[in-house]
Amino acid sequence: MMKKFCLANFVNHLLSTSLVLLSLVAFANTDKSSSTKTDNTRHNQRDQKDGAVTADQQSNERGDLDLTRRIRRDLTRDESLSTYAHNVKIITARGVVTLKGPVRSEAEKMTILKKAQSVAGATKVHDEMEIATE
């Protein structure tokens, strides 16, 4: 009786493992030719210039982290904004906020800018966002 129980468990485990492996193989073989390849070369070159603000410059000061958190919260709560807008980089250092990344439209860009300015102050926000092209 004990051998049958162990054999049944082994067969169950083998079937489960086989299903997982088949799923992984199917996922790996999905057609990637239809997806757009991302080329960030232009952005990476821009961000290497002297004075360019990059995400690693986000301050860990309590006030800066709070500004970033409040702006991010306001953006993600606005369901009218695209995923691009929800993922804009918000970099805050010494009370100055820099917004970077692609957005869908000029109107969306202005909405983001106004939300950030309402939190940080109109003169404390630098706009480095760009309109994404299809």
Buried (B, 14 or more C-beta within 10 A) or exposed (E): EEEEEEEEEEEEEEEEEEEEEEEEEEEEEEEEEEEEEEEEEEBEEEBEEEEEBEEEEBBEEEEBEEBBEBBBEBBEEBEEBEEBBBBBBBBBBEEBBBBBBBBBEEEBBEBBBEBBBEBBEEEBBBBBBEEEEE
